Amino acid sequence: MKADVEQVLPRKKEIILYASLAEHQRNFQDHLLNKTLETYLQEKGNTGRGIKGKLINSMMQLWKNCNHPDLLESAFDGSCTSLGKMLENFAV
C-alpha cells in the first residue's frame, strides 16, 4: 500500500561512464556518416545474397553500431535466413 512506501528517499546518484568505440565500430561509424557502408561491406566481401535495400535510418544504424556492430554486419553476411527457407526446412 501507499503507507508502506519509504517516505524519505536518499538523493539519486547519477554516474556517467564514457566509453570509446572499438576500431571495428569506428570504421562502421565513419562509413555510416559518409553513407558508404554498403560499398565498404561489399568490398569486405560481406554481401551474402545481395543487399536488399538501402540504409534508410542513419540514426538507427548508428545506435546499432554503438550497441553491437554485428547488428549491422549480419544483414550483409547472409546469416539471416528467409522465412521461406525456414519453412522449407520444417516441411515434412
HTML snippet that shows the backbone in 3Dmol.js (N, CA, C, O; Angstrom):
<script src="https://3Dmol.org/build/3Dmol-min.js"></script>
<div id="view" style="width:600px;height:400px;position:relative"></div>
<script>
const pdb = `
ATOM      1  N   MET A   1       0.819  -1.174   0.000  1.00  0.00           N
ATOM      2  CA  MET A   1       0.000   0.000   0.000  1.00  0.00           C
ATOM      3  C   MET A   1       0.872   1.250   0.000  1.00  0.00           C
ATOM      4  O   MET A   1       2.093   1.179   0.143  1.00  0.00           O
ATOM      5  N   LYS A   2       0.234   2.362  -0.159  1.00  0.00           N
ATOM      6  CA  LYS A   2       0.953   3.627  -0.213  1.00  0.00           C
ATOM      7  C   LYS A   2       1.665   3.920   1.104  1.00  0.00           C
ATOM      8  O   LYS A   2       2.722   4.551   1.105  1.00  0.00           O
ATOM      9  N   ALA A   3       1.108   3.477   2.213  1.00  0.00           N
ATOM     10  CA  ALA A   3       1.717   3.728   3.527  1.00  0.00           C
ATOM     11  C   ALA A   3       3.011   2.942   3.704  1.00  0.00           C
ATOM     12  O   ALA A   3       3.846   3.302   4.534  1.00  0.00           O
ATOM     13  N   ASP A   4       3.186   1.859   2.920  1.00  0.00           N
ATOM     14  CA  ASP A   4       4.379   1.023   3.038  1.00  0.00           C
ATOM     15  C   ASP A   4       5.576   1.583   2.271  1.00  0.00           C
ATOM     16  O   ASP A   4       6.691   1.083   2.418  1.00  0.00           O
ATOM     17  N   VAL A   5       5.359   2.594   1.471  1.00  0.00           N
ATOM     18  CA  VAL A   5       6.441   3.169   0.667  1.00  0.00           C
ATOM     19  C   VAL A   5       7.284   4.092   1.537  1.00  0.00           C
ATOM     20  O   VAL A   5       6.763   4.867   2.339  1.00  0.00           O
ATOM     21  N   GLU A   6       8.583   3.993   1.363  1.00  0.00           N
ATOM     22  CA  GLU A   6       9.513   4.839   2.125  1.00  0.00           C
ATOM     23  C   GLU A   6       9.215   6.311   1.839  1.00  0.00           C
ATOM     24  O   GLU A   6       9.099   6.717   0.682  1.00  0.00           O
ATOM     25  N   GLN A   7       9.096   7.085   2.881  1.00  0.00           N
ATOM     26  CA  GLN A   7       8.752   8.497   2.745  1.00  0.00           C
ATOM     27  C   GLN A   7       9.972   9.367   2.459  1.00  0.00           C
ATOM     28  O   GLN A   7       9.868  10.361   1.740  1.00  0.00           O
ATOM     29  N   VAL A   8      11.112   9.008   3.007  1.00  0.00           N
ATOM     30  CA  VAL A   8      12.314   9.816   2.830  1.00  0.00           C
ATOM     31  C   VAL A   8      13.342   8.969   2.077  1.00  0.00           C
ATOM     32  O   VAL A   8      13.972   8.081   2.653  1.00  0.00           O
ATOM     33  N   LEU A   9      13.498   9.250   0.812  1.00  0.00           N
ATOM     34  CA  LEU A   9      14.452   8.513  -0.008  1.00  0.00           C
ATOM     35  C   LEU A   9      15.746   9.309  -0.123  1.00  0.00           C
ATOM     36  O   LEU A   9      15.718  10.540  -0.137  1.00  0.00           O
ATOM     37  N   PRO A  10      16.881   8.615  -0.206  1.00  0.00           N
ATOM     38  CA  PRO A  10      18.141   9.346  -0.399  1.00  0.00           C
ATOM     39  C   PRO A  10      18.171   9.975  -1.792  1.00  0.00           C
ATOM     40  O   PRO A  10      17.448   9.553  -2.694  1.00  0.00           O
ATOM     41  N   ARG A  11      19.018  10.990  -1.949  1.00  0.00           N
ATOM     42  CA  ARG A  11      19.154  11.649  -3.247  1.00  0.00           C
ATOM     43  C   ARG A  11      19.648  10.648  -4.279  1.00  0.00           C
ATOM     44  O   ARG A  11      20.463   9.771  -3.994  1.00  0.00           O
ATOM     45  N   LYS A  12      19.135  10.809  -5.467  1.00  0.00           N
ATOM     46  CA  LYS A  12      19.535   9.934  -6.556  1.00  0.00           C
ATOM     47  C   LYS A  12      20.977  10.245  -6.948  1.00  0.00           C
ATOM     48  O   LYS A  12      21.372  11.407  -7.040  1.00  0.00           O
ATOM     49  N   LYS A  13      21.746   9.203  -7.175  1.00  0.00           N
ATOM     50  CA  LYS A  13      23.133   9.374  -7.600  1.00  0.00           C
ATOM     51  C   LYS A  13      23.224   8.957  -9.066  1.00  0.00           C
ATOM     52  O   LYS A  13      22.849   7.842  -9.428  1.00  0.00           O
ATOM     53  N   GLU A  14      23.719   9.851  -9.892  1.00  0.00           N
ATOM     54  CA  GLU A  14      23.855   9.570 -11.315  1.00  0.00           C
ATOM     55  C   GLU A  14      25.332   9.420 -11.645  1.00  0.00           C
ATOM     56  O   GLU A  14      26.143  10.290 -11.326  1.00  0.00           O
ATOM     57  N   ILE A  15      25.670   8.320 -12.279  1.00  0.00           N
ATOM     58  CA  ILE A  15      27.052   8.060 -12.681  1.00  0.00           C
ATOM     59  C   ILE A  15      27.078   7.957 -14.201  1.00  0.00           C
ATOM     60  O   ILE A  15      26.371   7.138 -14.789  1.00  0.00           O
ATOM     61  N   ILE A  16      27.888   8.783 -14.824  1.00  0.00           N
ATOM     62  CA  ILE A  16      28.016   8.781 -16.278  1.00  0.00           C
ATOM     63  C   ILE A  16      29.369   8.179 -16.634  1.00  0.00           C
ATOM     64  O   ILE A  16      30.414   8.650 -16.184  1.00  0.00           O
ATOM     65  N   LEU A  17      29.329   7.134 -17.446  1.00  0.00           N
ATOM     66  CA  LEU A  17      30.551   6.486 -17.912  1.00  0.00           C
ATOM     67  C   LEU A  17      30.659   6.684 -19.421  1.00  0.00           C
ATOM     68  O   LEU A  17      29.711   6.416 -20.159  1.00  0.00           O
ATOM     69  N   TYR A  18      31.792   7.144 -19.861  1.00  0.00           N
ATOM     70  CA  TYR A  18      32.035   7.326 -21.285  1.00  0.00           C
ATOM     71  C   TYR A  18      32.924   6.189 -21.776  1.00  0.00           C
ATOM     72  O   TYR A  18      33.935   5.865 -21.153  1.00  0.00           O
ATOM     73  N   ALA A  19      32.541   5.595 -22.885  1.00  0.00           N
ATOM     74  CA  ALA A  19      33.324   4.507 -23.471  1.00  0.00           C
ATOM     75  C   ALA A  19      33.630   4.869 -24.918  1.00  0.00           C
ATOM     76  O   ALA A  19      32.768   5.370 -25.640  1.00  0.00           O
ATOM     77  N   SER A  20      34.841   4.614 -25.324  1.00  0.00           N
ATOM     78  CA  SER A  20      35.207   4.901 -26.711  1.00  0.00           C
ATOM     79  C   SER A  20      34.821   3.711 -27.589  1.00  0.00           C
ATOM     80  O   SER A  20      34.681   2.585 -27.111  1.00  0.00           O
ATOM     81  N   LEU A  21      34.655   3.983 -28.877  1.00  0.00           N
ATOM     82  CA  LEU A  21      34.300   2.935 -29.820  1.00  0.00           C
ATOM     83  C   LEU A  21      35.509   2.061 -30.111  1.00  0.00           C
ATOM     84  O   LEU A  21      36.645   2.537 -30.112  1.00  0.00           O
ATOM     85  N   ALA A  22      35.264   0.798 -30.353  1.00  0.00           N
ATOM     86  CA  ALA A  22      36.319  -0.101 -30.807  1.00  0.00           C
ATOM     87  C   ALA A  22      36.655   0.267 -32.256  1.00  0.00           C
ATOM     88  O   ALA A  22      35.881   0.959 -32.918  1.00  0.00           O
ATOM     89  N   GLU A  23      37.790  -0.187 -32.738  1.00  0.00           N
ATOM     90  CA  GLU A  23      38.225   0.130 -34.103  1.00  0.00           C
ATOM     91  C   GLU A  23      37.171  -0.310 -35.125  1.00  0.00           C
ATOM     92  O   GLU A  23      36.871   0.424 -36.068  1.00  0.00           O
ATOM     93  N   HIS A  24      36.621  -1.489 -34.938  1.00  0.00           N
ATOM     94  CA  HIS A  24      35.597  -2.040 -35.825  1.00  0.00           C
ATOM     95  C   HIS A  24      34.370  -1.119 -35.848  1.00  0.00           C
ATOM     96  O   HIS A  24      33.826  -0.837 -36.915  1.00  0.00           O
ATOM     97  N   GLN A  25      33.941  -0.658 -34.685  1.00  0.00           N
ATOM     98  CA  GLN A  25      32.798   0.246 -34.588  1.00  0.00           C
ATOM     99  C   GLN A  25      33.110   1.603 -35.202  1.00  0.00           C
ATOM    100  O   GLN A  25      32.254   2.206 -35.850  1.00  0.00           O
ATOM    101  N   ARG A  26      34.334   2.086 -35.000  1.00  0.00           N
ATOM    102  CA  ARG A  26      34.729   3.383 -35.550  1.00  0.00           C
ATOM    103  C   ARG A  26      34.684   3.341 -37.081  1.00  0.00           C
ATOM    104  O   ARG A  26      34.235   4.297 -37.714  1.00  0.00           O
ATOM    105  N   ASN A  27      35.150   2.226 -37.681  1.00  0.00           N
ATOM    106  CA  ASN A  27      35.084   2.086 -39.139  1.00  0.00           C
ATOM    107  C   ASN A  27      33.642   2.132 -39.623  1.00  0.00           C
ATOM    108  O   ASN A  27      33.325   2.835 -40.583  1.00  0.00           O
ATOM    109  N   PHE A  28      32.762   1.375 -38.950  1.00  0.00           N
ATOM    110  CA  PHE A  28      31.356   1.386 -39.330  1.00  0.00           C
ATOM    111  C   PHE A  28      30.761   2.780 -39.193  1.00  0.00           C
ATOM    112  O   PHE A  28      30.020   3.226 -40.069  1.00  0.00           O
ATOM    113  N   GLN A  29      31.077   3.467 -38.109  1.00  0.00           N
ATOM    114  CA  GLN A  29      30.511   4.799 -37.886  1.00  0.00           C
ATOM    115  C   GLN A  29      30.959   5.762 -38.978  1.00  0.00           C
ATOM    116  O   GLN A  29      30.151   6.531 -39.498  1.00  0.00           O
ATOM    117  N   ASP A  30      32.238   5.726 -39.327  1.00  0.00           N
ATOM    118  CA  ASP A  30      32.734   6.604 -40.393  1.00  0.00           C
ATOM    119  C   ASP A  30      31.999   6.335 -41.704  1.00  0.00           C
ATOM    120  O   ASP A  30      31.602   7.266 -42.405  1.00  0.00           O
ATOM    121  N   HIS A  31      31.824   5.055 -42.027  1.00  0.00           N
ATOM    122  CA  HIS A  31      31.141   4.713 -43.274  1.00  0.00           C
ATOM    123  C   HIS A  31      29.653   5.050 -43.216  1.00  0.00           C
ATOM    124  O   HIS A  31      29.070   5.444 -44.226  1.00  0.00           O
ATOM    125  N   LEU A  32      29.034   4.902 -42.046  1.00  0.00           N
ATOM    126  CA  LEU A  32      27.628   5.292 -41.909  1.00  0.00           C
ATOM    127  C   LEU A  32      27.451   6.784 -42.129  1.00  0.00           C
ATOM    128  O   LEU A  32      26.547   7.209 -42.848  1.00  0.00           O
ATOM    129  N   LEU A  33      28.310   7.574 -41.512  1.00  0.00           N
ATOM    130  CA  LEU A  33      28.201   9.025 -41.634  1.00  0.00           C
ATOM    131  C   LEU A  33      28.498   9.498 -43.050  1.00  0.00           C
ATOM    132  O   LEU A  33      27.925  10.488 -43.504  1.00  0.00           O
ATOM    133  N   ASN A  34      29.393   8.796 -43.754  1.00  0.00           N
ATOM    134  CA  ASN A  34      29.729   9.155 -45.136  1.00  0.00           C
ATOM    135  C   ASN A  34      28.811   8.482 -46.151  1.00  0.00           C
ATOM    136  O   ASN A  34      28.964   8.670 -47.358  1.00  0.00           O
ATOM    137  N   LYS A  35      27.843   7.686 -45.647  1.00  0.00           N
ATOM    138  CA  LYS A  35      26.905   6.946 -46.497  1.00  0.00           C
ATOM    139  C   LYS A  35      27.632   6.013 -47.459  1.00  0.00           C
ATOM    140  O   LYS A  35      27.242   5.887 -48.620  1.00  0.00           O
ATOM    141  N   THR A  36      28.685   5.362 -46.979  1.00  0.00           N
ATOM    142  CA  THR A  36      29.455   4.430 -47.807  1.00  0.00           C
ATOM    143  C   THR A  36      29.520   3.037 -47.186  1.00  0.00           C
ATOM    144  O   THR A  36      30.377   2.238 -47.563  1.00  0.00           O
ATOM    145  N   LEU A  37      28.633   2.734 -46.242  1.00  0.00           N
ATOM    146  CA  LEU A  37      28.706   1.438 -45.563  1.00  0.00           C
ATOM    147  C   LEU A  37      28.446   0.282 -46.513  1.00  0.00           C
ATOM    148  O   LEU A  37      29.136  -0.736 -46.443  1.00  0.00           O
ATOM    149  N   GLU A  38      27.461   0.416 -47.406  1.00  0.00           N
ATOM    150  CA  GLU A  38      27.162  -0.666 -48.339  1.00  0.00           C
ATOM    151  C   GLU A  38      28.382  -1.001 -49.188  1.00  0.00           C
ATOM    152  O   GLU A  38      28.725  -2.171 -49.355  1.00  0.00           O
ATOM    153  N   THR A  39      29.035   0.026 -49.723  1.00  0.00           N
ATOM    154  CA  THR A  39      30.230  -0.183 -50.542  1.00  0.00           C
ATOM    155  C   THR A  39      31.334  -0.828 -49.722  1.00  0.00           C
ATOM    156  O   THR A  39      32.007  -1.745 -50.193  1.00  0.00           O
ATOM    157  N   TYR A  40      31.522  -0.356 -48.501  1.00  0.00           N
ATOM    158  CA  TYR A  40      32.550  -0.905 -47.605  1.00  0.00           C
ATOM    159  C   TYR A  40      32.310  -2.389 -47.346  1.00  0.00           C
ATOM    160  O   TYR A  40      33.249  -3.183 -47.408  1.00  0.00           O
ATOM    161  N   LEU A  41      31.066  -2.774 -47.056  1.00  0.00           N
ATOM    162  CA  LEU A  41      30.773  -4.174 -46.772  1.00  0.00           C
ATOM    163  C   LEU A  41      30.883  -5.037 -48.021  1.00  0.00           C
ATOM    164  O   LEU A  41      31.269  -6.203 -47.937  1.00  0.00           O
ATOM    165  N   GLN A  42      30.546  -4.472 -49.184  1.00  0.00           N
ATOM    166  CA  GLN A  42      30.706  -5.225 -50.428  1.00  0.00           C
ATOM    167  C   GLN A  42      32.180  -5.488 -50.701  1.00  0.00           C
ATOM    168  O   GLN A  42      32.550  -6.598 -51.083  1.00  0.00           O
ATOM    169  N   GLU A  43      33.027  -4.476 -50.510  1.00  0.00           N
ATOM    170  CA  GLU A  43      34.465  -4.639 -50.714  1.00  0.00           C
ATOM    171  C   GLU A  43      35.044  -5.651 -49.735  1.00  0.00           C
ATOM    172  O   GLU A  43      35.967  -6.397 -50.061  1.00  0.00           O
ATOM    173  N   LYS A  44      34.482  -5.661 -48.527  1.00  0.00           N
ATOM    174  CA  LYS A  44      34.934  -6.581 -47.495  1.00  0.00           C
ATOM    175  C   LYS A  44      34.481  -8.013 -47.776  1.00  0.00           C
ATOM    176  O   LYS A  44      34.974  -8.962 -47.167  1.00  0.00           O
ATOM    177  N   GLY A  45      33.542  -8.154 -48.699  1.00  0.00           N
ATOM    178  CA  GLY A  45      33.057  -9.484 -49.051  1.00  0.00           C
ATOM    179  C   GLY A  45      31.853  -9.926 -48.250  1.00  0.00           C
ATOM    180  O   GLY A  45      31.526 -11.113 -48.258  1.00  0.00           O
ATOM    181  N   ASN A  46      31.184  -9.032 -47.566  1.00  0.00           N
ATOM    182  CA  ASN A  46      30.021  -9.380 -46.747  1.00  0.00           C
ATOM    183  C   ASN A  46      28.727  -9.064 -47.485  1.00  0.00           C
ATOM    184  O   ASN A  46      27.861  -8.375 -46.946  1.00  0.00           O
ATOM    185  N   THR A  47      28.588  -9.554 -48.699  1.00  0.00           N
ATOM    186  CA  THR A  47      27.388  -9.248 -49.468  1.00  0.00           C
ATOM    187  C   THR A  47      26.304 -10.287 -49.280  1.00  0.00           C
ATOM    188  O   THR A  47      25.133  -9.988 -49.515  1.00  0.00           O
ATOM    189  N   GLY A  48      26.645 -11.492 -48.868  1.00  0.00           N
ATOM    190  CA  GLY A  48      25.642 -12.534 -48.655  1.00  0.00           C
ATOM    191  C   GLY A  48      24.867 -12.780 -49.925  1.00  0.00           C
ATOM    192  O   GLY A  48      25.463 -13.011 -50.977  1.00  0.00           O
ATOM    193  N   ARG A  49      23.551 -12.738 -49.853  1.00  0.00           N
ATOM    194  CA  ARG A  49      22.688 -12.956 -51.009  1.00  0.00           C
ATOM    195  C   ARG A  49      22.355 -11.651 -51.704  1.00  0.00           C
ATOM    196  O   ARG A  49      21.389 -11.590 -52.464  1.00  0.00           O
ATOM    197  N   GLY A  50      23.108 -10.636 -51.470  1.00  0.00           N
ATOM    198  CA  GLY A  50      22.840  -9.335 -52.079  1.00  0.00           C
ATOM    199  C   GLY A  50      22.224  -8.389 -51.076  1.00  0.00           C
ATOM    200  O   GLY A  50      21.589  -8.817 -50.111  1.00  0.00           O
ATOM    201  N   ILE A  51      22.406  -7.136 -51.298  1.00  0.00           N
ATOM    202  CA  ILE A  51      21.874  -6.125 -50.383  1.00  0.00           C
ATOM    203  C   ILE A  51      20.428  -5.869 -50.768  1.00  0.00           C
ATOM    204  O   ILE A  51      20.139  -5.548 -51.921  1.00  0.00           O
ATOM    205  N   LYS A  52      19.522  -6.008 -49.818  1.00  0.00           N
ATOM    206  CA  LYS A  52      18.084  -5.899 -50.087  1.00  0.00           C
ATOM    207  C   LYS A  52      17.534  -4.542 -49.706  1.00  0.00           C
ATOM    208  O   LYS A  52      16.430  -4.460 -49.167  1.00  0.00           O
ATOM    209  N   GLY A  53      18.247  -3.507 -49.961  1.00  0.00           N
ATOM    210  CA  GLY A  53      17.724  -2.183 -49.652  1.00  0.00           C
ATOM    211  C   GLY A  53      18.806  -1.257 -49.166  1.00  0.00           C
ATOM    212  O   GLY A  53      19.932  -1.678 -48.902  1.00  0.00           O
ATOM    213  N   LYS A  54      18.474  -0.045 -49.054  1.00  0.00           N
ATOM    214  CA  LYS A  54      19.413   0.986 -48.597  1.00  0.00           C
ATOM    215  C   LYS A  54      19.342   1.136 -47.092  1.00  0.00           C
ATOM    216  O   LYS A  54      18.349   0.765 -46.465  1.00  0.00           O
ATOM    217  N   LEU A  55      20.384   1.672 -46.524  1.00  0.00           N
ATOM    218  CA  LEU A  55      20.348   2.010 -45.103  1.00  0.00           C
ATOM    219  C   LEU A  55      19.580   3.315 -44.985  1.00  0.00           C
ATOM    220  O   LEU A  55      20.105   4.392 -45.267  1.00  0.00           O
ATOM    221  N   ILE A  56      18.332   3.201 -44.564  1.00  0.00           N
ATOM    222  CA  ILE A  56      17.422   4.347 -44.595  1.00  0.00           C
ATOM    223  C   ILE A  56      17.585   5.236 -43.378  1.00  0.00           C
ATOM    224  O   ILE A  56      17.706   6.454 -43.507  1.00  0.00           O
ATOM    225  N   ASN A  57      17.589   4.647 -42.217  1.00  0.00           N
ATOM    226  CA  ASN A  57      17.572   5.436 -40.992  1.00  0.00           C
ATOM    227  C   ASN A  57      18.967   5.482 -40.377  1.00  0.00           C
ATOM    228  O   ASN A  57      19.358   4.567 -39.652  1.00  0.00           O
ATOM    229  N   SER A  58      19.708   6.529 -40.662  1.00  0.00           N
ATOM    230  CA  SER A  58      21.094   6.634 -40.193  1.00  0.00           C
ATOM    231  C   SER A  58      21.206   6.617 -38.675  1.00  0.00           C
ATOM    232  O   SER A  58      22.134   6.015 -38.134  1.00  0.00           O
ATOM    233  N   MET A  59      20.292   7.256 -37.992  1.00  0.00           N
ATOM    234  CA  MET A  59      20.362   7.268 -36.528  1.00  0.00           C
ATOM    235  C   MET A  59      20.195   5.866 -35.954  1.00  0.00           C
ATOM    236  O   MET A  59      20.884   5.506 -34.999  1.00  0.00           O
ATOM    237  N   MET A  60      19.291   5.071 -36.521  1.00  0.00           N
ATOM    238  CA  MET A  60      19.090   3.703 -36.052  1.00  0.00           C
ATOM    239  C   MET A  60      20.345   2.876 -36.308  1.00  0.00           C
ATOM    240  O   MET A  60      20.723   2.047 -35.479  1.00  0.00           O
ATOM    241  N   GLN A  61      20.988   3.095 -37.445  1.00  0.00           N
ATOM    242  CA  GLN A  61      22.199   2.348 -37.760  1.00  0.00           C
ATOM    243  C   GLN A  61      23.335   2.728 -36.812  1.00  0.00           C
ATOM    244  O   GLN A  61      24.104   1.867 -36.385  1.00  0.00           O
ATOM    245  N   LEU A  62      23.440   4.013 -36.485  1.00  0.00           N
ATOM    246  CA  LEU A  62      24.461   4.441 -35.524  1.00  0.00           C
ATOM    247  C   LEU A  62      24.185   3.843 -34.151  1.00  0.00           C
ATOM    248  O   LEU A  62      25.114   3.459 -33.441  1.00  0.00           O
ATOM    249  N   TRP A  63      22.917   3.764 -33.776  1.00  0.00           N
ATOM    250  CA  TRP A  63      22.540   3.167 -32.497  1.00  0.00           C
ATOM    251  C   TRP A  63      22.931   1.693 -32.473  1.00  0.00           C
ATOM    252  O   TRP A  63      23.469   1.205 -31.479  1.00  0.00           O
ATOM    253  N   LYS A  64      22.660   0.983 -33.577  1.00  0.00           N
ATOM    254  CA  LYS A  64      23.042  -0.429 -33.662  1.00  0.00           C
ATOM    255  C   LYS A  64      24.556  -0.574 -33.546  1.00  0.00           C
ATOM    256  O   LYS A  64      25.048  -1.481 -32.875  1.00  0.00           O
ATOM    257  N   ASN A  65      25.291   0.324 -34.201  1.00  0.00           N
ATOM    258  CA  ASN A  65      26.748   0.265 -34.153  1.00  0.00           C
ATOM    259  C   ASN A  65      27.253   0.422 -32.730  1.00  0.00           C
ATOM    260  O   ASN A  65      28.173  -0.285 -32.317  1.00  0.00           O
ATOM    261  N   CYS A  66      26.663   1.340 -31.975  1.00  0.00           N
ATOM    262  CA  CYS A  66      27.093   1.547 -30.588  1.00  0.00           C
ATOM    263  C   CYS A  66      26.765   0.343 -29.722  1.00  0.00           C
ATOM    264  O   CYS A  66      27.562  -0.034 -28.862  1.00  0.00           O
ATOM    265  N   ASN A  67      25.603  -0.268 -29.934  1.00  0.00           N
ATOM    266  CA  ASN A  67      25.218  -1.419 -29.124  1.00  0.00           C
ATOM    267  C   ASN A  67      26.025  -2.655 -29.481  1.00  0.00           C
ATOM    268  O   ASN A  67      26.578  -3.317 -28.602  1.00  0.00           O
ATOM    269  N   HIS A  68      26.092  -2.964 -30.756  1.00  0.00           N
ATOM    270  CA  HIS A  68      26.885  -4.110 -31.191  1.00  0.00           C
ATOM    271  C   HIS A  68      27.030  -4.056 -32.701  1.00  0.00           C
ATOM    272  O   HIS A  68      26.026  -4.128 -33.410  1.00  0.00           O
ATOM    273  N   PRO A  69      28.247  -3.931 -33.217  1.00  0.00           N
ATOM    274  CA  PRO A  69      28.443  -3.781 -34.661  1.00  0.00           C
ATOM    275  C   PRO A  69      27.969  -4.984 -35.467  1.00  0.00           C
ATOM    276  O   PRO A  69      27.712  -4.849 -36.663  1.00  0.00           O
ATOM    277  N   ASP A  70      27.847  -6.163 -34.845  1.00  0.00           N
ATOM    278  CA  ASP A  70      27.364  -7.326 -35.580  1.00  0.00           C
ATOM    279  C   ASP A  70      25.914  -7.158 -36.017  1.00  0.00           C
ATOM    280  O   ASP A  70      25.469  -7.840 -36.939  1.00  0.00           O
ATOM    281  N   LEU A  71      25.170  -6.260 -35.371  1.00  0.00           N
ATOM    282  CA  LEU A  71      23.802  -5.996 -35.799  1.00  0.00           C
ATOM    283  C   LEU A  71      23.785  -5.403 -37.201  1.00  0.00           C
ATOM    284  O   LEU A  71      22.828  -5.618 -37.946  1.00  0.00           O
ATOM    285  N   LEU A  72      24.814  -4.670 -37.570  1.00  0.00           N
ATOM    286  CA  LEU A  72      24.908  -4.096 -38.914  1.00  0.00           C
ATOM    287  C   LEU A  72      25.409  -5.128 -39.906  1.00  0.00           C
ATOM    288  O   LEU A  72      24.851  -5.278 -40.992  1.00  0.00           O
ATOM    289  N   GLU A  73      26.446  -5.826 -39.536  1.00  0.00           N
ATOM    290  CA  GLU A  73      27.118  -6.725 -40.462  1.00  0.00           C
ATOM    291  C   GLU A  73      26.278  -7.949 -40.792  1.00  0.00           C
ATOM    292  O   GLU A  73      26.369  -8.465 -41.906  1.00  0.00           O
ATOM    293  N   SER A  74      25.465  -8.430 -39.860  1.00  0.00           N
ATOM    294  CA  SER A  74      24.696  -9.649 -40.096  1.00  0.00           C
ATOM    295  C   SER A  74      23.692  -9.483 -41.230  1.00  0.00           C
ATOM    296  O   SER A  74      23.313 -10.466 -41.866  1.00  0.00           O
ATOM    297  N   ALA A  75      23.259  -8.265 -41.490  1.00  0.00           N
ATOM    298  CA  ALA A  75      22.332  -8.042 -42.595  1.00  0.00           C
ATOM    299  C   ALA A  75      23.006  -8.283 -43.938  1.00  0.00           C
ATOM    300  O   ALA A  75      22.318  -8.480 -44.939  1.00  0.00           O
ATOM    301  N   PHE A  76      24.314  -8.271 -43.982  1.00  0.00           N
ATOM    302  CA  PHE A  76      25.043  -8.400 -45.233  1.00  0.00           C
ATOM    303  C   PHE A  76      25.766  -9.736 -45.384  1.00  0.00           C
ATOM    304  O   PHE A  76      26.226 -10.060 -46.478  1.00  0.00           O
ATOM    305  N   ASP A  77      25.876 -10.518 -44.308  1.00  0.00           N
ATOM    306  CA  ASP A  77      26.681 -11.733 -44.400  1.00  0.00           C
ATOM    307  C   ASP A  77      25.874 -12.980 -44.727  1.00  0.00           C
ATOM    308  O   ASP A  77      26.430 -14.078 -44.772  1.00  0.00           O
ATOM    309  N   GLY A  78      24.569 -12.829 -44.956  1.00  0.00           N
ATOM    310  CA  GLY A  78      23.747 -13.966 -45.329  1.00  0.00           C
ATOM    311  C   GLY A  78      23.357 -14.843 -44.160  1.00  0.00           C
ATOM    312  O   GLY A  78      22.792 -15.916 -44.373  1.00  0.00           O
ATOM    313  N   SER A  79      23.636 -14.432 -42.936  1.00  0.00           N
ATOM    314  CA  SER A  79      23.337 -15.267 -41.779  1.00  0.00           C
ATOM    315  C   SER A  79      21.858 -15.252 -41.429  1.00  0.00           C
ATOM    316  O   SER A  79      21.391 -16.138 -40.713  1.00  0.00           O
ATOM    317  N   CYS A  80      21.118 -14.277 -41.911  1.00  0.00           N
ATOM    318  CA  CYS A  80      19.678 -14.227 -41.641  1.00  0.00           C
ATOM    319  C   CYS A  80      18.965 -15.059 -42.699  1.00  0.00           C
ATOM    320  O   CYS A  80      19.023 -14.745 -43.888  1.00  0.00           O
ATOM    321  N   THR A  81      18.301 -16.106 -42.267  1.00  0.00           N
ATOM    322  CA  THR A  81      17.599 -16.993 -43.176  1.00  0.00           C
ATOM    323  C   THR A  81      16.220 -16.419 -43.473  1.00  0.00           C
ATOM    324  O   THR A  81      15.546 -15.903 -42.582  1.00  0.00           O
ATOM    325  N   SER A  82      15.814 -16.514 -44.718  1.00  0.00           N
ATOM    326  CA  SER A  82      14.496 -16.005 -45.081  1.00  0.00           C
ATOM    327  C   SER A  82      13.415 -16.914 -44.513  1.00  0.00           C
ATOM    328  O   SER A  82      13.662 -18.089 -44.245  1.00  0.00           O
ATOM    329  N   LEU A  83      12.229 -16.373 -44.332  1.00  0.00           N
ATOM    330  CA  LEU A  83      11.112 -17.137 -43.785  1.00  0.00           C
ATOM    331  C   LEU A  83      10.787 -18.322 -44.685  1.00  0.00           C
ATOM    332  O   LEU A  83      10.497 -19.413 -44.194  1.00  0.00           O
ATOM    333  N   GLY A  84      10.834 -18.116 -45.992  1.00  0.00           N
ATOM    334  CA  GLY A  84      10.548 -19.205 -46.929  1.00  0.00           C
ATOM    335  C   GLY A  84      11.503 -20.371 -46.764  1.00  0.00           C
ATOM    336  O   GLY A  84      11.088 -21.530 -46.781  1.00  0.00           O
ATOM    337  N   LYS A  85      12.776 -20.065 -46.603  1.00  0.00           N
ATOM    338  CA  LYS A  85      13.781 -21.121 -46.437  1.00  0.00           C
ATOM    339  C   LYS A  85      13.569 -21.859 -45.114  1.00  0.00           C
ATOM    340  O   LYS A  85      13.723 -23.079 -45.052  1.00  0.00           O
ATOM    341  N   MET A  86      13.218 -21.127 -44.062  1.00  0.00           N
ATOM    342  CA  MET A  86      12.961 -21.770 -42.773  1.00  0.00           C
ATOM    343  C   MET A  86      11.754 -22.697 -42.881  1.00  0.00           C
ATOM    344  O   MET A  86      11.770 -23.794 -42.321  1.00  0.00           O
ATOM    345  N   LEU A  87      10.702 -22.273 -43.596  1.00  0.00           N
ATOM    346  CA  LEU A  87       9.516 -23.111 -43.760  1.00  0.00           C
ATOM    347  C   LEU A  87       9.827 -24.367 -44.561  1.00  0.00           C
ATOM    348  O   LEU A  87       9.285 -25.434 -44.273  1.00  0.00           O
ATOM    349  N   GLU A  88      10.698 -24.251 -45.569  1.00  0.00           N
ATOM    350  CA  GLU A  88      11.107 -25.424 -46.345  1.00  0.00           C
ATOM    351  C   GLU A  88      11.794 -26.451 -45.454  1.00  0.00           C
ATOM    352  O   GLU A  88      11.578 -27.653 -45.609  1.00  0.00           O
ATOM    353  N   ASN A  89      12.616 -25.983 -44.527  1.00  0.00           N
ATOM    354  CA  ASN A  89      13.336 -26.890 -43.636  1.00  0.00           C
ATOM    355  C   ASN A  89      12.402 -27.625 -42.684  1.00  0.00           C
ATOM    356  O   ASN A  89      12.712 -28.733 -42.247  1.00  0.00           O
ATOM    357  N   PHE A  90      11.253 -27.015 -42.356  1.00  0.00           N
ATOM    358  CA  PHE A  90      10.312 -27.640 -41.432  1.00  0.00           C
ATOM    359  C   PHE A  90       9.256 -28.476 -42.144  1.00  0.00           C
ATOM    360  O   PHE A  90       8.482 -29.176 -41.491  1.00  0.00           O
ATOM    361  N   ALA A  91       9.214 -28.411 -43.473  1.00  0.00           N
ATOM    362  CA  ALA A  91       8.216 -29.180 -44.219  1.00  0.00           C
ATOM    363  C   ALA A  91       8.485 -30.672 -44.060  1.00  0.00           C
ATOM    364  O   ALA A  91       9.633 -31.116 -44.058  1.00  0.00           O
ATOM    365  N   VAL A  92       7.410 -31.429 -43.926  1.00  0.00           N
ATOM    366  CA  VAL A  92       7.547 -32.880 -43.718  1.00  0.00           C
ATOM    367  C   VAL A  92       7.506 -33.599 -45.025  1.00  0.00           C
ATOM    368  O   VAL A  92       7.606 -34.825 -45.059  1.00  0.00           O
TER     369      VAL A  92
END
`;
const viewer = $3Dmol.createViewer("view");
viewer.addModel(pdb, "pdb");
viewer.setStyle({}, {cartoon: {color: "spectrum"}});
viewer.zoomTo();
viewer.render();
</script>
